[in-house]
Amino acid sequence: MTGYGVLDHEGSRIRLVEAGTVDSGNPRDSLPVRLRRLHEEINGLLDEMRPDAMALEQLFTHYEHPRTAILMGHARGVICLAAGLHSIPLYSYPPAQVKSALTGNGRASKEQIQHLVRRTFGLAETPDPPDVADAVAIAMTHIYRDALPGIALIRTPR
């Protein structure tokens, strides 16, 4: 499962359009089947939302979990391919930069990021799973850091 957030950005105004998860299927399915499903889901999202830019979290893992890093690398490659096929500029931010940009603390917890997203956009409930808030936070970081219009997906009003 991969979190995503779609933000509209115009001037200093940022609006949360949609946030949720993209399901890559049953963990018991083969890797090619799961990657194909992820690709189809991401392509559908990009076709529907038509973002001007995409921002991703840079791949981060502990040395104790190399298999996880490899699987995440496959999924990230599929997402990067989808951006390329749609000619969408892709930006990447390390987790500590996202946390620092939004909270001032590069070691902020997932709960802090969830609460910040909830407060910022006046949500009735805390985004869950945490991957959803992470995706929104990555999009916010892109807007704050680069001041550019537009898995985190950023759009400008049409």
C-alpha positions in Angstrom: 0.0 0.0 0.0 1.3 3.5 -0.9 -0.1 6.8 0.4 -0.8 9.7 -1.9 -2.0 13.3 -1.4 -3.2 15.7 -4.0 -2.8 19.4 -3.2 -3.9 22.5 -5.2 -1.5 25.4 -4.8 -2.1 28.9 -5.9 0.0 31.7 -4.4 0.1 31.2 -0.6 -3.1 29.1 -0.6 -2.8 25.3 -0.4 -5.9 23.1 -0.5 -6.1 19.4 0.1 -8.0 17.9 -2.8 -7.8 14.2 -2.0 -5.7 11.8 0.0 -5.7 8.1 0.3 -3.9 4.9 -0.5 -3.0 3.0 -3.7 -3.4 -0.7 -3.2 -0.8 -2.9 -5.0 -2.8 -6.1 -4.3 -2.4 -9.2 -2.2 1.0 -9.7 -0.7 0.8 -13.3 -1.7 0.6 -12.3 -5.4 3.8 -12.4 -7.4 6.0 -9.3 -7.6 5.2 -8.7 -11.3 1.5 -8.9 -10.6 1.7 -6.5 -7.7 3.9 -4.0 -9.7 1.5 -4.2 -12.6 -1.4 -3.4 -10.3 0.6 -0.5 -8.7 1.3 0.9 -12.2 -2.3 0.7 -13.2 -3.5 2.4 -10.0 -0.9 5.2 -10.2 -1.6 5.7 -13.9 -5.3 6.0 -13.2 -4.6 8.5 -10.4 -2.4 10.6 -12.7 -5.0 10.5 -15.5 -7.7 11.6 -13.2 -5.8 14.3 -11.2 -3.5 15.6 -13.9 -0.8 17.0 -11.5 1.8 19.5 -12.6 4.5 17.8 -10.4 5.0 14.8 -8.3 7.1 14.6 -5.1 8.3 11.4 -3.5 10.1 10.5 -0.4 13.7 9.3 -1.0 14.2 5.7 -0.4 15.4 5.1 3.2 15.9 1.8 4.9 17.9 0.2 7.6 20.8 -2.1 6.7 19.0 -4.8 8.7 16.2 -4.9 6.2 17.7 -5.2 2.7 14.8 -7.1 1.3 12.4 -4.3 2.2 14.7 -1.8 0.5 14.7 -3.9 -2.7 10.9 -4.2 -2.7 10.5 -0.5 -2.1 12.9 0.2 -4.9 10.8 -1.8 -7.3 7.7 0.1 -6.3 9.4 3.4 -6.5 10.7 2.6 -10.0 7.1 1.9 -11.1 6.0 5.3 -9.7 8.9 7.1 -11.4 8.1 5.3 -14.7 4.4 6.5 -14.4 5.6 10.1 -13.9 7.9 9.8 -16.9 5.2 8.3 -19.1 2.9 11.2 -18.2 5.8 13.8 -18.6 5.3 15.0 -15.0 8.4 16.5 -13.3 9.4 14.3 -10.3 11.1 15.6 -7.2 12.5 13.7 -4.3 13.0 14.6 -0.6 14.7 12.7 2.3 12.4 11.9 5.2 14.4 14.2 7.6 14.0 17.2 5.2 10.2 16.7 5.1 10.0 16.5 8.9 12.3 19.5 9.4 10.4 21.6 6.8 7.1 21.1 8.5 7.9 20.7 12.2 11.4 22.2 12.5 12.5 18.8 13.8 14.1 16.3 11.4 13.3 13.5 13.8 9.6 14.2 14.2 7.4 11.2 14.7 4.8 9.8 12.3 2.2 10.9 14.8 3.4 14.5 14.8 3.2 14.5 11.0 -0.3 13.0 11.1 -1.5 15.7 13.6 0.2 18.5 11.6 -1.6 17.4 8.4 -4.9 17.1 10.3 -4.6 20.6 11.8 -3.3 22.3 8.6 -6.2 21.1 6.6 -8.9 21.1 9.3 -9.6 17.4 8.9 -12.2 15.7 11.2 -9.9 12.7 11.6 -6.2 12.0 11.7 -5.1 10.5 8.4 -4.6 6.8 8.6 -2.6 4.9 7.7 0.4 7.2 8.4 1.5 6.8 4.8 -1.3 9.1 3.8 -0.1 11.9 6.0 3.4 11.3 4.9 2.4 11.8 1.2 0.6 15.0 2.0 3.6 16.2 4.0 5.9 15.4 1.1 3.7 17.5 -1.2 3.7 20.4 1.3 7.5 20.2 1.6 7.8 20.5 -2.2 5.6 23.6 -2.2 7.3 25.2 0.8 10.9 24.3 -0.3 10.7 25.0 -4.0 7.8 27.5 -4.2 6.8 25.8 -7.5 3.2 25.9 -8.8 1.4 22.9 -8.8 2.5 10.8 -4.6 2.2 13.3 -3.6 0.6 15.2 -6.4 0.5 19.0 -6.8 -1.9 20.8 -9.1 -2.7 24.3 -10.0 -6.3 25.3 -10.6 -7.4 25.1 -14.2 
